[in-house]
């Protein structure tokens, strides 16, 4: 079957990472100091607003965004690419249709944002847009799994 | 495509769970096939037929619009 998928146990790890990221995100809203935490990072390319480009340098930066971004994407990928307890062809079909849904809906939302969101607000759209494919996929796939399980239970 | 998996199950006194285990698929898959929501692959159709000791055509039939 599908060799791209990881064993089911990785799904729990993924959920844990997503939970940690969510908590971090809430903390950054509550406590603004957190966003100011600096740590040295290795940058292939870095520039300041209206500043010059620097290549291949170590530089201090607000580290919390880096941590949250990476944790969220890794967590989201683990949740999305882990097998279900019984991964069969029907589940595979639901999985594929959920990806189509996620990519399609993501671009519809993006068109909407292009048309109706301008200025620096659009920057937020771009930032959230980096995560929406994963978020929509996870919501839709798990919802449809839940729905199918419930209908199957109902039958008996 | 329609099928008579549910009837075959009744004849063989098999629950969805038991059939699912024999085919190594999830129970949702059995339910989805029985309710006509999912058309199985050729491999799975052949396996279903084998479990009930029938030919594929005796369990799965084309419909007018197929």
Backbone of each chain as ProteinMPNN parsed JSONL, in Angstrom:
{"seq_chain_A": "XXXXXXXXXXXXXXXXXXXXXXXXXXXXXXXXXXXXXXXXXXXXXXXXXXXXXXXXXXXXXXXXXXXXXXXXXXXXXXXXXXXXXXXXXXXXXXXXXXXXXXXXXXXXXXXXXXXXXXXXXXXXXXXXXXXXXXXXXXXXXXXXXXXXXXXXXXXX", "coords_chain_A": {"N_chain_A": [[0.846, -1.214, 0.0], [0.362, 2.297, 0.621], [3.46, 3.684, 0.803], [4.413, 6.038, 1.713], [3.45, 6.696, 4.163], [3.687, 7.016, 7.747], [4.163, 4.882, 10.686], [1.295, 4.317, 12.863], [1.702, 5.257, 15.505], [3.079, 7.649, 15.402], [1.232, 9.593, 15.02], [0.201, 10.398, 17.467], [2.424, 11.682, 18.574], [2.572, 13.811, 16.822], [0.13, 15.174, 17.398], [0.752, 15.957, 19.985], [2.886, 17.76, 19.557], [1.48, 19.712, 18.114], [-0.252, 20.561, 20.101], [1.548, 21.642, 21.962], [2.548, 23.765, 20.429], [0.228, 25.285, 20.13], [-0.221, 26.07, 22.793], [2.109, 27.584, 23.228], [1.607, 29.602, 21.357], [-0.671, 30.833, 22.441], [0.49, 31.751, 24.806], [2.254, 33.671, 23.759], [0.479, 35.593, 22.971], [-0.691, 36.38, 25.366], [1.554, 37.149, 26.857], [3.665, 39.484, 25.897], [6.419, 39.771, 26.085], [7.59, 37.392, 25.494], [7.747, 37.195, 22.736], [9.883, 38.75, 22.238], [12.125, 37.404, 22.936], [15.432, 36.592, 22.217], [17.65, 34.731, 20.152], [20.636, 33.259, 18.862], [20.739, 32.512, 15.409], [21.472, 30.53, 12.514], [21.621, 32.047, 9.457], [20.795, 31.685, 6.098], [19.982, 33.667, 4.434], [19.365, 36.981, 5.399], [17.598, 39.958, 6.146], [17.122, 43.344, 7.22], [14.329, 45.553, 7.774], [14.233, 47.685, 5.102], [16.928, 47.452, 5.106], [20.198, 46.08, 4.254], [20.836, 43.021, 2.417], [22.069, 40.122, 4.045], [24.273, 37.413, 3.805], [24.658, 33.969, 4.714], [25.205, 34.114, 7.645], [25.625, 34.252, 11.236], [23.136, 35.309, 13.402], [21.318, 37.215, 15.871], [17.897, 36.644, 16.534], [14.264, 36.968, 16.828], [13.271, 34.257, 18.461], [11.037, 32.743, 19.031], [9.076, 32.651, 17.051], [10.303, 31.135, 15.064], [10.572, 28.687, 16.39], [7.867, 28.051, 16.9], [6.787, 27.939, 14.313], [8.26, 25.837, 13.079], [7.71, 23.674, 14.829], [4.944, 23.498, 14.533], [4.609, 22.829, 11.826], [6.041, 20.4, 11.638], [4.602, 18.875, 13.531], [2.024, 18.952, 12.345], [2.562, 17.631, 9.924], [3.255, 15.09, 10.897], [0.814, 14.284, 12.046], [-0.77, 14.267, 9.759], [0.502, 12.469, 8.036], [0.58, 9.987, 9.228], [-0.313, 6.564, 9.582], [-3.679, 5.314, 9.882], [-5.167, 3.268, 12.519], [-6.204, 0.937, 11.218], [-5.24, 0.98, 8.135], [-6.636, 1.081, 5.19], [-7.801, 0.597, 1.746], [-10.129, 2.139, 1.458], [-9.922, 4.054, 3.486], [-7.651, 5.241, 2.494], [-8.712, 6.412, 0.219], [-10.393, 8.332, 1.362], [-8.451, 9.858, 2.546], [-7.028, 10.872, 0.339], [-9.042, 12.363, -0.942], [-9.436, 14.241, 1.005], [-7.05, 15.677, 0.939], [-7.307, 16.868, -1.577], [-9.48, 18.494, -1.124], [-8.347, 20.169, 0.845], [-6.243, 21.523, -0.505], [-7.683, 22.729, -2.577], [-9.656, 24.313, -1.19], [-7.92, 25.936, 0.247], [-6.754, 27.512, -1.767], [-9.001, 28.823, -2.736], [-9.678, 30.37, -0.511], [-7.396, 31.914, -0.516], [-7.591, 33.359, -2.917], [-9.799, 34.884, -2.26], [-8.661, 36.385, -0.182], [-6.68, 37.76, -1.603], [-8.292, 39.414, -3.122], [-9.729, 40.904, -1.262], [-8.212, 41.692, 0.946], [-5.844, 44.007, 2.006], [-2.67, 45.818, 2.196], [-0.681, 45.8, 5.238], [-2.147, 43.904, 6.524], [-2.425, 41.883, 4.747], [-0.054, 40.606, 4.998], [-0.364, 39.075, 7.304], [-2.226, 37.265, 6.305], [-0.583, 35.882, 4.529], [1.165, 34.697, 6.33], [-0.544, 33.043, 7.932], [-1.453, 31.55, 5.834], [0.578, 29.785, 5.304], [0.106, 27.635, 6.835], [-2.45, 26.723, 6.439], [-3.18, 24.673, 4.594], [-2.391, 22.277, 5.812], [-3.915, 22.497, 8.169], [-6.607, 22.537, 7.229], [-6.669, 20.044, 5.937], [-6.263, 18.249, 8.115], [-8.503, 18.797, 9.733], [-10.674, 18.17, 7.974], [-10.151, 15.473, 7.186], [-10.106, 14.064, 9.636], [-12.634, 14.666, 10.547], [-14.271, 13.408, 8.654], [-13.532, 10.773, 8.994], [-14.426, 10.375, 11.604], [-17.163, 10.74, 11.181], [-17.752, 8.567, 9.503], [-17.115, 6.447, 11.203], [-19.047, 6.813, 13.149], [-21.414, 6.423, 11.707], [-21.07, 3.747, 11.036], [-21.095, 2.516, 13.527], [-23.688, 3.125, 14.279], [-25.171, 1.466, 12.707], [-25.14, -1.073, 13.87]], "CA_chain_A": [[0.0, 0.0, 0.0], [1.045, 3.582, 0.542], [4.708, 3.624, 1.565], [4.746, 7.374, 2.209], [2.871, 6.916, 5.482], [4.432, 6.569, 8.923], [3.352, 4.06, 11.601], [0.218, 5.052, 13.551], [2.12, 5.877, 16.777], [3.585, 9.012, 15.156], [0.103, 10.532, 15.035], [0.124, 10.946, 18.832], [3.539, 12.628, 18.699], [2.15, 14.982, 16.055], [-0.877, 15.906, 18.19], [1.453, 16.553, 21.13], [3.601, 18.942, 19.047], [0.482, 20.736, 17.794], [-0.75, 21.082, 21.383], [2.61, 22.5, 22.51], [2.575, 24.994, 19.627], [-0.956, 26.078, 20.471], [0.024, 26.67, 24.113], [3.107, 28.645, 22.997], [0.945, 30.692, 20.635], [-1.51, 31.552, 23.417], [1.421, 32.453, 25.7], [2.799, 34.866, 23.102], [-0.578, 36.62, 22.955], [-0.849, 36.853, 26.747], [2.787, 37.755, 27.336], [4.387, 39.999, 24.732], [7.867, 39.641, 26.276], [8.017, 36.125, 24.896], [8.078, 37.4, 21.32], [11.147, 39.477, 22.153], [13.253, 36.505, 23.22], [16.344, 36.483, 21.071], [18.632, 33.647, 20.171], [21.385, 33.264, 17.599], [20.38, 31.507, 14.399], [22.267, 30.593, 11.292], [20.74, 32.484, 8.381], [21.319, 31.676, 4.729], [19.748, 35.047, 4.001], [18.641, 37.781, 6.387], [17.652, 41.404, 5.904], [16.259, 44.136, 8.073], [13.441, 46.42, 7.019], [14.988, 48.685, 4.347], [18.364, 47.213, 5.267], [20.801, 45.294, 3.177], [20.808, 41.568, 2.551], [23.298, 39.474, 4.498], [24.245, 35.991, 3.431], [25.424, 32.997, 5.51], [25.708, 34.73, 8.878], [24.949, 33.978, 12.506], [22.562, 36.559, 13.892], [20.23, 37.097, 16.845], [16.563, 36.935, 16.005], [13.169, 36.53, 17.703], [13.348, 32.817, 18.239], [9.778, 32.034, 19.317], [8.363, 32.407, 15.784], [10.974, 30.018, 14.416], [10.217, 27.469, 17.121], [6.444, 27.736, 16.684], [6.591, 27.564, 12.904], [8.823, 24.509, 12.811], [6.958, 22.679, 15.602], [3.599, 23.331, 13.971], [4.673, 22.109, 10.553], [6.431, 19.003, 11.912], [3.44, 18.242, 14.174], [0.969, 18.805, 11.34], [2.952, 16.579, 8.979], [3.164, 13.793, 11.574], [-0.606, 13.924, 12.154], [-1.314, 14.028, 8.414], [1.164, 11.372, 7.305], [0.629, 8.745, 9.987], [-1.389, 5.632, 9.236], [-4.755, 5.038, 10.838], [-4.959, 1.921, 13.078], [-6.327, 0.046, 10.057], [-5.128, 1.829, 6.937], [-6.961, 0.281, 4.009], [-7.995, 1.389, 0.524], [-11.203, 3.123, 1.657], [-9.319, 5.139, 4.271], [-6.757, 5.894, 1.54], [-9.532, 7.263, -0.652], [-10.805, 9.48, 2.176], [-7.229, 10.652, 2.736], [-6.743, 11.593, -0.906], [-10.075, 13.374, -1.19], [-9.233, 15.314, 1.98], [-5.962, 16.532, 0.418], [-7.861, 17.679, -2.672], [-10.291, 19.477, -0.42], [-7.48, 21.111, 1.557], [-5.548, 22.378, -1.474], [-8.713, 23.512, -3.26], [-10.226, 25.324, -0.297], [-6.846, 26.858, 0.575], [-6.586, 28.498, -2.84], [-10.216, 29.651, -2.786], [-9.493, 31.357, 0.555], [-6.315, 32.812, -0.91], [-8.153, 34.281, -3.915], [-10.638, 35.78, -1.478], [-7.763, 37.288, 0.54], [-6.055, 38.631, -2.611], [-9.269, 40.394, -3.584], [-10.366, 41.738, -0.238], [-7.329, 42.071, 2.051], [-4.737, 44.801, 1.458], [-1.75, 46.424, 3.157], [0.051, 44.871, 6.105], [-3.051, 42.804, 6.897], [-2.169, 40.786, 3.808], [1.097, 39.874, 5.532], [-0.93, 38.058, 8.2], [-2.805, 36.233, 5.447], [0.516, 35.062, 4.02], [1.704, 33.881, 7.425], [-1.501, 31.969, 8.223], [-1.556, 30.728, 4.626], [1.608, 28.742, 5.292], [-0.331, 26.502, 7.65], [-3.863, 26.363, 6.25], [-3.369, 23.395, 3.9], [-2.32, 21.24, 6.85], [-5.047, 22.619, 9.11], [-7.843, 22.105, 6.56], [-6.594, 18.592, 5.737], [-6.44, 17.538, 9.391], [-9.909, 18.946, 10.134], [-11.582, 17.469, 7.074], [-9.898, 14.027, 7.218], [-10.531, 13.493, 10.915], [-14.087, 14.789, 10.638], [-14.918, 12.401, 7.806], [-13.285, 9.495, 9.667], [-15.343, 10.355, 12.741], [-18.502, 10.578, 10.64], [-17.873, 7.19, 9.031], [-17.121, 5.56, 12.376], [-20.333, 6.962, 13.828], [-22.426, 5.76, 10.88], [-20.85, 2.306, 11.125], [-21.583, 2.12, 14.863], [-25.137, 3.294, 14.251], [-25.745, 0.331, 11.984], [-25.227, -2.314, 14.64]], "C_chain_A": [[0.874, 1.254, 0.0], [2.293, 3.625, 1.419], [5.11, 4.984, 2.129], [4.319, 7.569, 3.661], [3.712, 6.321, 6.602], [3.548, 5.657, 9.779], [2.394, 4.93, 12.43], [0.688, 5.805, 14.792], [2.627, 7.312, 16.59], [2.471, 10.057, 15.197], [0.002, 11.202, 16.411], [1.226, 11.987, 19.055], [3.174, 13.938, 18.004], [1.147, 15.83, 16.824], [-0.216, 16.633, 19.353], [2.178, 17.835, 20.698], [2.618, 20.072, 18.718], [-0.06, 21.373, 19.066], [0.267, 22.048, 21.99], [2.641, 23.841, 21.761], [1.395, 25.901, 19.972], [-0.76, 26.792, 21.802], [1.024, 27.825, 23.971], [2.468, 29.872, 22.357], [0.093, 31.527, 21.585], [-0.624, 32.356, 24.367], [1.967, 33.729, 25.068], [1.752, 35.985, 23.035], [-0.716, 37.25, 24.341], [0.37, 37.669, 27.191], [3.662, 38.19, 26.16], [5.902, 39.856, 24.828], [8.427, 38.424, 25.544], [8.452, 36.308, 23.445], [9.409, 38.126, 21.153], [12.373, 38.614, 22.461], [14.137, 36.358, 22.0], [17.279, 35.303, 21.256], [19.375, 33.673, 18.844], [20.913, 32.154, 16.665], [21.34, 31.628, 13.228], [21.334, 30.936, 10.14], [21.435, 32.356, 7.039], [21.14, 33.071, 4.147], [18.961, 35.78, 5.082], [18.712, 39.247, 5.978], [16.751, 42.106, 6.901], [15.399, 45.012, 7.179], [14.266, 47.563, 6.4], [16.508, 48.542, 4.497], [18.902, 46.357, 4.148], [20.686, 43.795, 3.46], [22.142, 41.082, 3.086], [23.166, 37.988, 4.207], [25.122, 35.174, 4.375], [26.064, 33.637, 6.751], [24.964, 34.163, 10.086], [24.39, 35.302, 12.997], [21.459, 36.295, 14.916], [18.899, 37.428, 16.185], [15.508, 36.51, 17.016], [12.942, 35.045, 17.451], [11.99, 32.127, 18.317], [8.995, 31.718, 18.044], [8.951, 31.215, 15.042], [10.542, 28.708, 15.048], [8.769, 27.062, 16.828], [6.185, 27.256, 15.263], [7.05, 26.143, 12.63], [8.021, 23.434, 13.543], [5.595, 22.417, 14.982], [3.639, 22.514, 12.683], [5.051, 20.639, 10.775], [5.251, 18.251, 12.533], [2.324, 17.963, 13.172], [1.284, 17.709, 10.338], [2.835, 15.203, 9.609], [1.709, 13.34, 11.687], [-1.157, 13.515, 10.781], [-0.759, 12.768, 7.753], [1.36, 10.114, 8.138], [-0.549, 7.872, 9.597], [-2.474, 5.649, 10.291], [-4.518, 3.629, 11.381], [-5.122, 0.833, 12.017], [-6.353, 0.929, 8.825], [-5.424, 0.966, 5.726], [-7.307, 1.193, 2.831], [-9.097, 2.43, 0.662], [-10.69, 4.331, 2.435], [-8.388, 5.948, 3.357], [-7.506, 6.842, 0.616], [-9.989, 8.512, 0.095], [-9.635, 10.439, 2.358], [-6.961, 11.518, 1.51], [-7.775, 12.688, -1.155], [-9.921, 14.534, -0.207], [-8.105, 16.257, 1.554], [-6.477, 17.426, -0.694], [-8.693, 18.813, -2.11], [-9.412, 20.587, 0.147], [-6.804, 22.071, 0.574], [-6.547, 23.293, -2.177], [-9.231, 24.652, -2.408], [-9.185, 26.378, 0.061], [-6.711, 27.942, -0.498], [-7.822, 29.373, -3.012], [-10.111, 30.756, -1.728], [-8.444, 32.395, 0.163], [-6.783, 33.826, -1.957], [-8.98, 35.349, -3.208], [-9.769, 36.831, -0.779], [-7.084, 38.266, -0.414], [-6.988, 39.76, -2.996], [-9.686, 41.384, -2.501], [-9.464, 42.146, 0.923], [-6.119, 42.807, 1.479], [-3.839, 45.338, 2.572], [-1.075, 45.378, 4.029], [-0.827, 43.712, 6.571], [-2.814, 41.603, 5.992], [-0.974, 39.935, 4.26], [0.638, 38.758, 6.475], [-1.528, 36.915, 7.398], [-1.725, 35.295, 4.954], [1.083, 34.147, 5.103], [0.762, 32.733, 7.747], [-1.599, 31.003, 7.051], [-0.511, 29.622, 4.55], [1.112, 27.478, 6.002], [-1.717, 25.972, 7.278], [-4.067, 25.042, 5.515], [-3.376, 22.26, 4.925], [-3.543, 21.278, 7.759], [-6.339, 22.104, 8.461], [-7.832, 20.597, 6.363], [-6.915, 17.846, 7.029], [-7.905, 17.607, 9.84], [-10.815, 18.075, 9.28], [-11.401, 15.944, 7.174], [-10.413, 13.41, 8.507], [-12.035, 13.602, 11.103], [-14.772, 13.67, 9.856], [-14.679, 10.987, 8.365], [-14.271, 9.305, 10.811], [-16.762, 10.064, 12.276], [-18.735, 9.13, 10.188], [-17.931, 6.196, 10.182], [-18.491, 5.587, 13.039], [-21.437, 6.249, 13.042], [-22.309, 4.244, 10.984], [-21.378, 1.781, 12.47], [-23.099, 2.087, 14.884], [-25.831, 2.058, 13.709], [-26.024, -0.854, 12.899], [-26.303, -2.286, 15.719]], "O_chain_A": [[1.976, 1.263, -0.549], [2.19, 3.604, 2.645], [6.04, 5.076, 2.93], [4.773, 8.504, 4.32], [4.355, 5.284, 6.444], [2.327, 5.652, 9.621], [2.649, 6.111, 12.665], [0.152, 6.866, 15.111], [2.602, 8.101, 17.535], [2.725, 11.247, 15.383], [-0.246, 12.404, 16.515], [0.988, 13.038, 19.649], [3.43, 15.026, 18.521], [1.285, 17.051, 16.9], [-0.566, 17.769, 19.673], [2.101, 18.86, 21.374], [2.885, 21.239, 19.004], [-0.301, 22.58, 19.109], [-0.09, 23.125, 22.468], [2.746, 24.905, 22.371], [1.54, 27.118, 20.09], [-1.089, 27.971, 21.935], [0.815, 28.907, 24.521], [2.735, 31.01, 22.741], [0.121, 32.758, 21.548], [-0.939, 33.499, 24.698], [2.126, 34.746, 25.743], [2.092, 37.167, 23.04], [-0.839, 38.467, 24.482], [0.242, 38.726, 27.81], [4.312, 37.367, 25.515], [6.597, 39.822, 23.813], [9.555, 38.424, 25.051], [9.396, 35.669, 22.981], [9.996, 38.122, 20.071], [13.511, 39.042, 22.269], [13.673, 36.047, 20.904], [17.641, 34.936, 22.373], [18.814, 34.062, 17.82], [20.715, 31.012, 17.08], [21.936, 32.678, 12.988], [20.374, 30.213, 9.872], [22.543, 32.863, 6.859], [22.019, 33.592, 3.461], [17.992, 35.242, 5.617], [19.751, 39.723, 5.52], [15.755, 41.551, 7.366], [15.687, 45.196, 5.997], [14.921, 48.316, 7.121], [17.269, 49.408, 4.065], [18.184, 45.963, 3.228], [20.468, 43.372, 4.596], [23.204, 41.541, 2.664], [22.096, 37.396, 4.346], [26.191, 35.623, 4.787], [27.286, 33.693, 6.883], [23.842, 33.668, 9.977], [25.097, 36.309, 13.007], [20.757, 35.287, 14.842], [18.791, 38.361, 15.39], [15.811, 35.777, 17.957], [12.488, 34.636, 16.383], [11.803, 31.053, 17.744], [8.339, 30.68, 17.944], [8.23, 30.397, 14.471], [10.194, 27.749, 14.359], [8.48, 25.899, 16.548], [5.455, 26.29, 15.043], [6.329, 25.347, 12.029], [7.687, 22.403, 12.959], [5.14, 21.275, 14.908], [2.815, 21.624, 12.473], [4.457, 19.743, 10.175], [4.934, 17.135, 12.122], [1.751, 16.874, 13.155], [0.403, 16.946, 9.943], [2.38, 14.255, 8.968], [1.396, 12.172, 11.458], [-1.909, 12.547, 10.663], [-1.46, 12.086, 7.005], [2.196, 9.271, 7.811], [-1.641, 8.367, 9.317], [-2.22, 5.961, 11.455], [-3.757, 2.864, 10.788], [-4.299, -0.076, 11.917], [-7.369, 1.55, 8.513], [-4.567, 0.203, 5.28], [-7.129, 2.409, 2.905], [-9.015, 3.496, 0.051], [-10.98, 5.477, 2.092], [-8.342, 7.176, 3.433], [-7.019, 7.92, 0.272], [-9.978, 9.613, -0.456], [-9.798, 11.659, 2.329], [-6.705, 12.718, 1.615], [-7.425, 13.806, -1.533], [-10.235, 15.677, -0.539], [-8.179, 17.467, 1.769], [-6.13, 18.606, -0.758], [-8.614, 19.951, -2.573], [-9.682, 21.774, -0.037], [-6.792, 23.283, 0.79], [-6.293, 24.485, -2.352], [-9.248, 25.807, -2.834], [-9.503, 27.562, 0.169], [-6.574, 29.126, -0.189], [-7.707, 30.538, -3.393], [-10.411, 31.919, -1.998], [-8.574, 33.582, 0.463], [-6.423, 35.002, -1.897], [-8.883, 36.539, -3.505], [-10.097, 38.018, -0.782], [-6.923, 39.444, -0.096], [-6.567, 40.903, -3.176], [-9.96, 42.551, -2.782], [-9.908, 42.88, 1.806], [-5.448, 42.302, 0.58], [-4.209, 45.313, 3.746], [-0.913, 44.225, 3.628], [-0.319, 42.663, 6.965], [-2.978, 40.456, 6.406], [-0.88, 38.744, 3.964], [1.171, 37.648, 6.452], [-1.369, 35.746, 7.749], [-1.899, 34.077, 4.95], [1.433, 32.995, 4.848], [1.19, 31.582, 7.831], [-1.801, 29.802, 7.232], [-0.685, 28.642, 3.826], [1.641, 26.388, 5.787], [-2.119, 24.904, 7.739], [-5.046, 24.347, 5.788], [-4.253, 21.397, 4.907], [-4.131, 20.245, 8.079], [-7.076, 21.328, 9.069], [-8.843, 19.932, 6.587], [-7.735, 16.928, 7.039], [-8.476, 16.606, 10.272], [-11.634, 17.323, 9.808], [-12.386, 15.208, 7.24], [-11.071, 12.37, 8.489], [-12.649, 12.746, 11.739], [-15.73, 13.062, 10.334], [-15.531, 10.11, 8.222], [-14.868, 8.241, 10.974], [-17.476, 9.26, 12.876], [-19.785, 8.547, 10.46], [-18.694, 5.23, 10.148], [-19.031, 4.555, 13.437], [-22.282, 5.565, 13.618], [-23.317, 3.538, 11.015], [-22.024, 0.735, 12.53], [-23.716, 1.168, 15.423], [-26.9, 1.656, 14.167], [-27.021, -1.556, 12.73], [-26.481, -3.269, 16.439]]}, "seq_chain_B": "XXXXXXXXXXXXXXXXXXXXXXXXXXXXXXXXXXXXXXXXXXXXXXXXXXXXXXXXXXXXXXXXXX", "coords_chain_B": {"N_chain_B": [[-22.353, 0.573, -9.254], [-23.752, -2.214, -7.62], [-24.066, -4.336, -4.693], [-24.344, -7.48, -2.899], [-23.356, -7.866, -0.356], [-24.245, -7.56, 2.257], [-26.399, -9.318, 2.434], [-25.091, -11.714, 1.92], [-23.499, -11.779, 4.145], [-25.415, -12.127, 6.135], [-26.382, -14.656, 5.439], [-24.089, -16.164, 5.937], [-23.906, -15.688, 8.579], [-22.341, -13.586, 9.727], [-20.683, -10.91, 11.335], [-20.167, -7.363, 10.66], [-17.699, -6.688, 11.687], [-16.383, -9.185, 11.877], [-16.187, -9.904, 9.166], [-14.643, -7.775, 8.285], [-12.241, -8.306, 9.64], [-11.484, -10.739, 8.452], [-10.886, -9.82, 5.923], [-8.878, -8.102, 6.372], [-9.467, -5.28, 6.552], [-10.891, -2.078, 7.565], [-13.807, -1.679, 9.692], [-15.38, 0.389, 8.84], [-14.977, 0.364, 6.12], [-16.313, -1.941, 5.241], [-18.91, -1.187, 5.893], [-19.161, 1.076, 4.248], [-19.015, -0.108, 1.721], [-21.25, -1.79, 1.757], [-23.297, 0.061, 1.942], [-23.161, 1.186, -0.476], [-21.542, 3.348, -0.84], [-18.915, 3.146, -1.369], [-16.895, 1.863, -3.918], [-15.18, -1.044, -4.184], [-11.682, -1.932, -4.765], [-10.439, -4.092, -7.408], [-8.954, -6.135, -6.273], [-9.891, -6.213, -3.601], [-12.582, -6.805, -4.074], [-12.371, -9.362, -5.19], [-11.338, -10.7, -2.981], [-13.497, -10.492, -1.183], [-15.41, -12.032, -2.518], [-14.138, -14.49, -2.38], [-14.147, -15.045, 0.362], [-16.868, -15.582, 0.754], [-17.14, -17.731, -0.843], [-17.987, -17.5, -3.504], [-18.423, -16.394, -6.964], [-17.11, -13.308, -8.269], [-19.05, -11.953, -9.781], [-21.401, -12.854, -8.703], [-21.698, -11.463, -6.432], [-21.091, -8.758, -6.817], [-22.689, -6.431, -8.888], [-23.169, -4.704, -11.989], [-24.758, -1.531, -12.51], [-27.461, 0.201, -14.211], [-26.485, 2.746, -14.933], [-23.76, 2.469, -14.934]], "CA_chain_B": [[-22.254, -0.857, -8.947], [-24.355, -2.616, -6.345], [-23.558, -5.626, -4.203], [-25.196, -8.117, -1.883], [-22.482, -8.267, 0.762], [-25.044, -7.613, 3.489], [-27.168, -10.576, 2.38], [-24.118, -12.803, 2.074], [-23.088, -11.766, 5.555], [-26.522, -12.709, 6.895], [-26.384, -16.101, 5.144], [-22.936, -16.777, 6.623], [-23.988, -15.257, 9.986], [-21.069, -12.902, 9.986], [-20.849, -9.482, 11.634], [-19.276, -6.491, 9.875], [-16.375, -6.786, 12.307], [-15.762, -10.462, 11.485], [-15.831, -9.824, 7.743], [-13.526, -6.823, 8.194], [-11.015, -8.991, 10.072], [-11.105, -11.715, 7.422], [-10.373, -9.112, 4.743], [-7.947, -7.109, 6.929], [-9.837, -3.881, 6.316], [-11.601, -1.505, 8.709], [-15.257, -1.892, 9.661], [-15.974, 1.467, 8.042], [-14.893, -0.022, 4.71], [-17.427, -2.867, 5.006], [-20.131, -0.378, 5.923], [-19.194, 1.939, 3.06], [-19.321, -0.956, 0.56], [-22.646, -2.259, 1.869], [-24.238, 1.162, 1.703], [-22.96, 1.657, -1.847], [-20.767, 4.59, -0.85], [-17.552, 2.881, -1.825], [-16.674, 0.774, -4.874], [-13.865, -1.583, -3.817], [-10.735, -2.278, -5.825], [-10.61, -5.458, -7.903], [-8.356, -7.045, -5.286], [-10.797, -6.367, -2.455], [-13.786, -7.486, -4.56], [-12.02, -10.785, -5.319], [-11.211, -11.233, -1.618], [-14.857, -10.619, -0.632], [-16.012, -13.195, -3.181], [-13.457, -15.688, -1.882], [-14.639, -15.312, 1.724], [-18.203, -16.167, 0.671], [-17.092, -18.884, -1.735], [-18.777, -17.214, -4.711], [-17.665, -15.644, -7.962], [-17.286, -11.858, -8.079], [-20.309, -11.52, -10.409], [-22.55, -13.223, -7.869], [-21.763, -10.527, -5.304], [-21.08, -7.386, -7.343], [-23.359, -6.297, -10.195], [-23.215, -3.367, -12.581], [-26.082, -0.922, -12.58], [-27.766, 0.781, -15.522], [-25.671, 3.943, -15.243], [-22.319, 2.171, -14.893]], "C_chain_B": [[-22.948, -1.163, -7.622], [-23.773, -3.962, -5.916], [-24.511, -6.208, -3.177], [-24.377, -8.635, -0.7], [-23.293, -8.461, 2.042], [-25.828, -8.933, 3.562], [-26.247, -11.767, 2.602], [-23.662, -12.93, 3.521], [-24.143, -12.439, 6.427], [-26.549, -14.224, 6.696], [-25.27, -16.807, 5.92], [-22.877, -16.409, 8.102], [-22.681, -14.617, 10.461], [-21.35, -11.439, 10.335], [-19.926, -8.677, 10.716], [-17.841, -6.63, 10.365], [-15.652, -8.062, 11.862], [-15.312, -10.441, 10.029], [-14.618, -8.901, 7.558], [-12.211, -7.494, 8.569], [-10.529, -9.987, 9.035], [-10.45, -11.047, 6.215], [-9.219, -8.177, 5.093], [-8.207, -5.684, 6.417], [-10.57, -3.374, 7.555], [-13.104, -1.784, 8.57], [-15.95, -0.827, 8.83], [-16.014, 1.095, 6.561], [-16.032, -0.978, 4.345], [-18.735, -2.079, 4.925], [-20.267, 0.464, 4.661], [-19.518, 1.132, 1.806], [-20.786, -1.377, 0.583], [-23.642, -1.156, 1.553], [-24.019, 1.791, 0.328], [-22.167, 2.939, -1.956], [-19.38, 4.385, -1.425], [-17.503, 1.675, -2.761], [-15.283, 0.214, -4.618], [-12.965, -1.817, -5.034], [-10.999, -3.714, -6.271], [-10.089, -6.464, -6.89], [-9.323, -7.302, -4.137], [-12.075, -7.097, -2.866], [-13.536, -8.991, -4.668], [-11.915, -11.446, -3.944], [-12.576, -11.462, -0.978], [-15.513, -11.877, -1.198], [-15.436, -14.493, -2.627], [-13.966, -16.074, -0.492], [-15.992, -16.021, 1.676], [-18.262, -17.375, -0.272], [-17.937, -18.702, -2.993], [-17.869, -16.576, -5.763], [-17.978, -14.15, -7.757], [-18.65, -11.393, -8.616], [-21.532, -11.856, -9.565], [-22.726, -12.248, -6.703], [-21.823, -9.075, -5.773], [-21.743, -7.348, -8.719], [-23.311, -4.859, -10.669], [-24.635, -2.838, -12.531], [-26.231, -0.227, -13.924], [-26.79, 1.895, -15.903], [-24.166, 3.688, -15.222], [-21.746, 2.048, -16.303]], "O_chain_B": [[-22.756, -0.459, -6.631], [-23.081, -4.63, -6.683], [-25.379, -5.511, -2.652], [-24.665, -9.686, -0.129], [-23.06, -9.397, 2.807], [-25.903, -9.57, 4.613], [-26.56, -12.693, 3.35], [-23.468, -14.028, 4.044], [-23.825, -13.211, 7.331], [-26.715, -14.982, 7.652], [-25.466, -17.885, 6.482], [-21.928, -16.766, 8.8], [-22.042, -15.04, 11.424], [-22.178, -10.8, 9.686], [-19.027, -9.228, 10.081], [-16.897, -6.681, 9.576], [-14.472, -8.032, 11.515], [-14.216, -10.892, 9.694], [-13.702, -9.196, 6.791], [-11.191, -7.289, 7.912], [-9.333, -10.084, 8.762], [-9.578, -11.626, 5.567], [-8.649, -7.533, 4.212], [-7.311, -4.996, 5.93], [-10.84, -4.138, 8.482], [-13.599, -2.082, 7.483], [-16.971, -1.088, 8.194], [-16.946, 1.452, 5.841], [-16.642, -0.851, 3.284], [-19.547, -2.274, 4.021], [-21.346, 0.558, 4.077], [-20.217, 1.623, 0.92], [-21.476, -1.328, -0.435], [-24.697, -1.405, 0.969], [-24.625, 2.814, 0.008], [-22.112, 3.554, -3.02], [-18.747, 5.324, -1.907], [-18.009, 0.602, -2.433], [-14.295, 0.922, -4.813], [-13.432, -1.888, -6.17], [-11.7, -4.463, -5.59], [-10.696, -7.512, -6.67], [-9.552, -8.446, -3.745], [-12.597, -7.912, -2.105], [-14.385, -9.796, -4.286], [-12.336, -12.587, -3.754], [-12.802, -12.477, -0.319], [-16.091, -12.679, -0.464], [-16.158, -15.471, -2.431], [-14.188, -17.249, -0.197], [-16.243, -16.944, 2.45], [-19.326, -17.964, -0.465], [-18.534, -19.659, -3.485], [-16.71, -16.261, -5.496], [-18.986, -13.793, -7.147], [-19.318, -10.559, -8.005], [-22.577, -11.217, -9.695], [-23.779, -12.216, -6.067], [-22.532, -8.259, -5.183], [-21.402, -8.132, -9.605], [-23.399, -3.921, -9.877], [-25.596, -3.607, -12.513], [-25.268, -0.081, -14.677], [-26.332, 1.975, -17.043], [-23.382, 4.605, -15.469], [-20.551, 1.801, -16.465]]}, "name": "protein", "num_of_chains": 2, "seq": "XXXXXXXXXXXXXXXXXXXXXXXXXXXXXXXXXXXXXXXXXXXXXXXXXXXXXXXXXXXXXXXXXXXXXXXXXXXXXXXXXXXXXXXXXXXXXXXXXXXXXXXXXXXXXXXXXXXXXXXXXXXXXXXXXXXXXXXXXXXXXXXXXXXXXXXXXXXXXXXXXXXXXXXXXXXXXXXXXXXXXXXXXXXXXXXXXXXXXXXXXXXXXXXXXXXXXXXXXXXXXX"}
